[in-house]
Amino acid sequence: MTETGAHIRKMGVVESMRSGADMLCLWRICGNAACRRARACRGRVHLCGPRNYKLLPEGVRGFFELFLAAKQAGIAFDDFKAEVQGRPETKAYAAWRRTAGARLNNKKPA
C-alpha cells in the first residue's frame, strides 16, 4: 500500500471512531473542553475514545457492542432496531442520549 493509501485508510478509521464517539456522546465525559463545547469529538479520538468508552454506563456500552456486532454481521439497520427494541441496553442508550440533549430518530428531546 502506498503512503497515500495508508494515510487514507487511517483517516477512514479515525473518522469511523469519531462517528462512534459522537453516536455515544463521549463528549459528555471527555476531558477536552473543545469536545464539550462542540458537543462532538474534536480531539484525538484514537487516544481518548477507548479511555472514555470505558467510562460509559454498562448498558450504553452493551448497546454499542450489539450495534457493532449487527453491523459486522451485515444486518440492516431497520432490522437491528426491531431486534433490540425494548432491550435494557437500548433503554440505557436512549436515556444516555436524552440526558445529553441528543436527538434520537430526528425527534427533539423530551
N, C-alpha and C positions, 0 to 999 in steps of 0.2 A: 504494500500500500504506500502511496506517495505521502510525503509530509502533508500536503494539502488535503489528501483524502483522510488521513488520520485526524487532522485538525477538524475537518467537517464532521467526522464520526464522533469525536469527543464533544463537539458543540451540540450535536444531537442528543447525546447522553445527558449533558448538563441541562439542556432545555427540557428534556423529559423529567429530570429530577426537579427542576424549578416548577414545572407544571404540577407535579405531585405535591410539592411543598405548598403551593398555592391552594390546591384542592383541599389539603389538610389544614389550611390556615395556620401553618407553622409560624407565621409572622407574629402570632399572638404570644408565643413563648420564646421568640428569638431575642438574643442579646444585641442585635444590630438595630439601632434606632431608625436607620433608613428603612428597614423592612417594616417596622411597626408603623412608621409614618405613612408609607405607601400602601400598607395592608396587603403586601405581596413581597415575595422574595426579591431582595436587591443585593444580596451578598454572595458569598462563595458557597453555594448550595452543596457542593460536593464535600465540604468540610462541616458545615453546620447542620445540614439536612439530617444526616444519620444521628447526630448528637441530639437534635431537637425531637426527632421522631421517637426516641426512647422516652421522652417526657410526656408524650401524648397519653390521654386516658386509654386504658387497655381496650375498651370497646371500639374506640376510634381506630386504633392500630389493627384490631381484628377486622373491621370493615375494609380497611385499605388492603389488607392481605387477601381478603376474599375478592376484592376488585382486581388485584393484580393476578390472582390465580385464574379468574374468569377471562381476563384479557389474554393471558398466556395460552389458555385453552381455546381461544378463538370464539368465545361465547359473545353473542351480540349484546350490546348494552341494554336494550329493552328486555331481553331475556334475563340478563343479570339482575336488573331492577325487580322484575317479577319474582325471581328466585329468592332474593334477600329481603323482600318486603316483610315487615313485621318482626324481623330478627332483632335480638338485643343489640348486635353490632350496628345495625342500620339506625336504630333509635339513638344509640350513643353518638354516631356520626352526625345525624340530623341535629341533635341537641348541641353538639360542639359547634357546628356551623351557625346555628341560630344564635348562640351566645356571642359569636364573633360578628354577628350582623351580616353574615354572608347569605347570599340567595341560594335556594335550592329550587331547581326546575324553573328558574327565571321568575320566581314569585318573590314579592317583597317579604322580608322577615316580619313575623307577627309581633 
